[in-house]
Amino acid sequence: MAEVIENGILIRDVETKNIMTKSSLPVGGYSINPYVGCTHGCRYCYASFMKRFTGHTEPWGTFLDVKHWPEIRNPRKYEGQRLVIGSVTDGYLPQEEQFQNTRKLLKQLKGSGAEILICTKSDLVVRDIDLLKEMGKVTVSWSINTLDEEFRTDMDNAVSIERRLSAMKQVYDAGIRTVCF
């Protein structure tokens, strides 16, 4: 796939030299975004500034670049580091079901000894509970901006609040630390 349009979203493949980016965020460590762009299309998105680095002319929320990176051969070099998945692009966008970049990433990080922090608005993360339980120190955080579903549908294209809360409970019940913000 070079470039396709699926459900009004421009999707293209991009090669990257490295999936890890040293982070200057207050949480420290490394930032990992298996995709570029975010199809949740949140009206209030702080990450939409990233568009200027992509070469895209399409509006934020209408494109997605699927990253391809060399395999992480020495995951132990991240031991003790905090790895933030989804700092500017949710790793569990609907398209993750098809491309599975986040699952591939988690498999490559198995045994790394890193602290994994996942930021999402999706319930697809429950698919990876098996891997997350093997990772050691993991936190999965969900963004919930309202409990009013009608307002939510006006603000973003992510899964419903009910689905997010259900996923949070499933992850919590699996013994994985959960956070809601």
C-alpha positions as CSV (number, residue, x, y, z in Angstrom):
1,M,0.0,0.0,0.0
2,A,1.5,3.3,-1.1
3,E,-1.4,5.6,-0.5
4,V,-5.1,4.8,-0.2
5,I,-8.3,6.5,1.0
6,E,-10.4,4.5,3.4
7,N,-13.5,5.9,4.9
8,G,-12.4,9.4,4.0
9,I,-9.0,9.0,5.6
10,L,-5.8,9.2,3.5
11,I,-3.6,6.4,4.6
12,R,0.0,6.0,3.5
13,D,3.1,4.0,4.5
14,V,6.2,5.8,5.7
15,E,9.6,4.4,6.5
16,T,11.3,5.7,9.7
17,K,14.9,5.1,10.9
18,N,13.8,4.8,14.5
19,I,10.5,4.5,16.3
20,M,11.9,6.0,19.6
21,T,12.2,9.7,20.1
22,K,13.9,11.1,23.1
23,S,11.2,13.1,24.9
24,S,11.3,16.6,26.3
25,L,7.9,16.0,27.9
26,P,7.7,16.3,31.7
27,V,7.1,12.6,31.9
28,G,10.6,12.1,30.5
29,G,12.0,9.1,28.7
30,Y,11.0,8.4,25.1
31,S,8.0,9.2,23.1
32,I,6.7,6.5,20.7
33,N,4.1,7.1,18.1
34,P,3.5,4.1,15.8
35,Y,1.5,6.4,13.5
36,V,1.5,10.0,12.3
37,G,-1.8,11.8,12.3
38,C,-4.8,10.9,14.4
39,T,-8.1,9.8,13.1
40,H,-10.0,10.6,16.3
41,G,-10.1,14.2,14.9
42,C,-10.6,15.8,18.3
43,R,-11.6,19.4,18.0
44,Y,-9.5,20.3,21.1
45,C,-6.4,18.3,20.0
46,Y,-3.1,19.7,21.3
47,A,-1.1,17.6,18.9
48,S,-2.6,19.0,15.7
49,F,0.5,21.3,15.5
50,M,2.4,18.1,14.4
51,K,0.8,18.5,10.9
52,R,3.3,21.1,9.9
53,F,6.1,18.4,10.2
54,T,4.3,15.9,8.0
55,G,4.0,17.5,4.6
56,H,0.2,16.9,4.6
57,T,-2.1,19.5,3.4
58,E,-5.2,17.6,4.5
59,P,-7.0,18.7,7.7
60,W,-5.8,17.1,11.0
61,G,-7.9,14.0,11.6
62,T,-8.2,13.1,7.9
63,F,-4.8,11.4,7.3
64,L,-2.8,8.7,8.9
65,D,0.8,7.6,8.1
66,V,1.5,4.0,9.1
67,K,5.1,3.9,10.3
68,H,7.5,1.1,9.4
69,W,10.7,1.0,11.5
70,P,13.7,-1.4,11.8
71,E,13.1,-4.0,14.5
72,I,14.2,-2.9,18.0
73,R,17.1,-5.4,18.4
74,N,18.2,-4.4,21.9
75,P,15.1,-3.6,24.0
76,R,17.1,-3.9,27.2
77,K,18.8,-0.5,26.4
78,Y,15.5,1.1,27.5
79,E,15.6,-0.6,30.9
80,G,14.4,1.8,33.6
81,Q,13.3,4.4,31.0
82,R,9.7,5.6,30.7
83,L,8.3,4.9,27.2
84,V,5.2,6.9,26.3
85,I,3.1,5.4,23.6
86,G,0.6,7.8,22.1
87,S,1.9,11.2,23.1
88,V,0.8,12.8,19.9
89,T,-1.0,10.0,18.1
90,D,-3.2,7.4,19.8
91,G,-1.6,4.0,19.3
92,Y,-5.0,2.4,19.4
93,L,-6.7,4.3,16.6
94,P,-9.4,2.2,14.7
95,Q,-6.8,1.5,12.0
96,E,-4.6,-0.3,14.6
97,E,-6.9,-3.2,14.3
98,Q,-5.8,-3.6,10.6
99,F,-2.1,-2.5,10.8
100,Q,-1.2,-3.7,14.4
101,N,1.8,-1.4,14.7
102,T,1.3,-0.9,18.5
103,R,1.0,-4.6,19.1
104,K,4.2,-5.1,17.0
105,L,5.9,-2.5,19.1
106,L,4.9,-4.1,22.4
107,K,6.2,-7.4,21.2
108,Q,9.5,-5.8,20.3
109,L,9.7,-4.2,23.8
110,K,9.0,-7.4,25.7
111,G,11.7,-8.0,28.3
112,S,13.0,-4.4,28.0
113,G,12.5,-3.6,31.7
114,A,11.1,-0.2,30.6
115,E,8.1,1.5,32.2
116,I,5.4,1.7,29.6
117,L,2.8,4.5,29.6
118,I,0.0,4.2,27.0
119,C,-2.3,7.2,26.3
120,T,-5.5,6.3,24.5
121,K,-9.2,7.0,23.9
122,S,-9.8,3.5,22.6
123,D,-11.0,0.2,23.9
124,L,-8.9,-1.7,21.4
125,V,-6.1,-1.8,24.1
126,V,-7.9,-4.7,25.7
127,R,-6.8,-6.8,22.8
128,D,-3.2,-6.5,24.1
129,I,-3.8,-7.3,27.8
130,D,-1.9,-10.5,27.3
131,L,1.2,-8.6,26.3
132,L,0.8,-5.8,28.8
133,K,0.7,-8.3,31.6
134,E,4.1,-9.6,30.6
135,M,5.7,-6.1,30.3
136,G,6.2,-5.4,34.0
137,K,5.5,-1.8,34.9
138,V,2.6,-0.6,32.6
139,T,0.1,2.2,33.0
140,V,-2.8,2.7,30.5
141,S,-4.5,6.1,30.6
142,W,-7.7,7.1,29.0
143,S,-8.8,10.6,28.1
144,I,-12.4,11.2,28.9
145,N,-13.5,14.8,28.4
146,T,-17.1,14.5,29.3
147,L,-19.8,12.0,30.4
148,D,-22.3,13.5,28.0
149,E,-22.2,11.2,24.9
150,E,-23.9,13.8,22.7
151,F,-21.3,16.4,23.5
152,R,-18.5,13.7,23.0
153,T,-19.7,12.9,19.5
154,D,-19.4,16.6,18.7
155,M,-15.9,16.8,20.0
156,D,-14.2,13.6,18.7
157,N,-14.5,10.5,16.6
158,A,-13.2,8.1,19.3
159,V,-15.1,5.3,20.9
160,S,-18.0,6.0,23.3
161,I,-17.4,7.0,26.9
162,E,-19.1,3.7,27.9
163,R,-16.7,1.7,25.8
164,R,-13.7,3.6,27.3
165,L,-14.9,3.0,30.8
166,S,-15.5,-0.7,30.1
167,A,-12.0,-1.1,28.7
168,M,-10.6,0.7,31.7
169,K,-12.3,-1.8,34.0
170,Q,-11.1,-4.8,32.0
171,V,-7.5,-3.5,32.0
172,Y,-7.7,-2.7,35.8
173,D,-9.2,-6.2,36.5
174,A,-6.3,-7.7,34.6
175,G,-4.0,-6.1,37.3
176,I,-2.7,-3.3,35.0
177,R,-2.5,0.2,36.5
178,T,-5.1,2.5,34.9
179,V,-5.5,6.3,34.9
180,C,-8.3,8.5,33.7
181,F,-7.7,12.1,32.7
